[in-house]
């Protein structure tokens, strides 16, 4: 693909080029190439779903009636998240933290009931909930009463 493309569409165009290279080299069958091309779908900034036609290699989008329509794709836009960005893997990004429910704390009584644990480098750290059970409900009721009192006092 030589033309400038929306970043989301450029991602699938690069994969399409790789699939076609494998197909021309005889590494994959026509059926496998077609199957792979049919999985290449991306959205532009307007939410339109774009793909490449496996028969012609031309761009197409899904219109409001759900039909595929041939058209020129957008040449600009904001890159969206990929599934990997959203949770397919931690990668090397130190900002990504994985959390899991601490099953032992769920069964235990006391302060840590319903805790969540932070998992970093295979080590688990329990993150206790500050407010649990009846104490949390009482605190919420008192907080709402305080907010209401301040609101009505200021009128």
ABEGO torsion letter per residue (X at the ends): XABBBBAAAAAAAAAAAAAAAAAAAGABBAAAAAAAAAABBBBBAAGBBBBBBAAAGBBBBBBAAGBBBBBBBBABEBBBBBAAAAGAEAEABAABBBBBBBAAAAABBEAABGBBBBBBGGBBBBBBBABBEAAAAAAAAAAAAAAAAAAAAAX
